[in-house]
């Protein structure tokens, strides 16, 4: 169960990262509220998962999921240019996250 919570928390990390970018320095209310809510859910899930999973592994998986989903989302919606190199690097992050799970 901790792994599921950790993955969901990583997805919420991507939500808050995108919302933070769209908040324009917390000057836009909607994205700022989404940021605060998603950050709270993401951190709470990470903290819960760390009760049973190692801190280093939990944090690396959480960041890896959040970073890869954030970049993939940004490329998919056109906020940043996509390239083969970026896609391959994202796949490398995902492979490392899967490797951490398998090594646990």
C-alpha positions in Angstrom: 0.0 0.0 0.0 2.9 2.4 0.8 4.1 2.1 -2.8 0.7 3.0 -4.2 0.5 6.0 -1.9 4.0 7.0 -2.9 3.2 6.9 -6.7 0.0 8.9 -6.2 2.0 11.4 -4.1 4.5 11.7 -7.0 1.7 12.4 -9.4 0.5 15.2 -7.1 4.0 16.6 -7.0 3.6 17.1 -10.8 0.3 18.8 -10.3 1.7 21.2 -7.8 4.7 21.9 -9.9 2.6 22.8 -13.0 0.2 24.8 -10.8 3.2 26.7 -9.3 4.4 27.6 -12.8 0.9 28.8 -13.7 0.4 30.8 -10.5 2.7 33.5 -11.8 4.4 34.0 -8.5 1.2 33.4 -6.5 -0.6 36.3 -8.3 -3.3 34.1 -9.8 -5.7 32.7 -7.3 -6.9 29.4 -9.0 -3.4 28.0 -9.7 -2.2 29.1 -6.3 -5.0 27.2 -4.6 -4.4 24.1 -6.7 -0.7 24.4 -5.8 -1.4 24.6 -2.0 -3.9 21.7 -2.1 -1.7 19.4 -4.3 1.4 20.2 -2.3 -0.4 19.3 0.9 -1.6 16.0 -0.5 1.8 15.2 -2.1 3.7 15.9 1.1 1.2 14.0 3.3 1.4 11.0 1.0 5.2 11.1 1.0 5.3 11.3 4.8 2.9 8.4 5.1 4.9 6.2 2.7 8.1 7.0 4.6 6.6 5.3 7.7 7.4 2.0 6.1 9.7 2.7 3.1 13.3 3.9 3.4 13.6 7.7 3.3 16.1 7.8 0.4 14.2 5.4 -1.8 10.9 7.1 -1.0 12.3 10.5 -1.8 14.0 9.4 -5.0 10.9 7.7 -6.3 8.7 10.7 -5.4 11.0 13.1 -7.1 11.5 10.9 -10.1 7.8 10.5 -10.7 7.1 14.1 -10.2 9.9 15.3 -12.4 9.2 12.9 -15.3 5.4 13.5 -15.3 6.0 17.3 -15.1 8.3 17.3 -18.1 6.1 14.9 -20.0 3.0 17.0 -19.3 4.8 20.2 -20.3 5.9 18.7 -23.6 2.4 17.2 -24.2 0.6 20.6 -23.8 3.2 22.6 -25.7 4.6 24.5 -22.7 8.1 23.3 -23.6 9.5 21.8 -26.8 9.7 18.0 -27.0 12.7 16.2 -28.3 13.9 12.6 -28.6 16.7 13.3 -26.1 14.2 14.6 -23.5 11.9 11.5 -24.0 14.8 9.2 -23.7 16.0 10.9 -20.5 12.5 10.8 -19.0 12.4 7.0 -19.8 15.7 6.7 -18.0 14.3 8.3 -14.9 11.3 6.0 -15.1 13.6 3.0 -15.5 15.5 4.1 -12.4 12.3 4.5 -10.4 11.3 1.0 -11.4 14.7 -0.3 -10.5 14.4 1.3 -7.0 11.1 -0.5 -6.5 12.6 -3.8 -7.7 15.6 -3.5 -5.5 13.5 -2.8 -2.4 
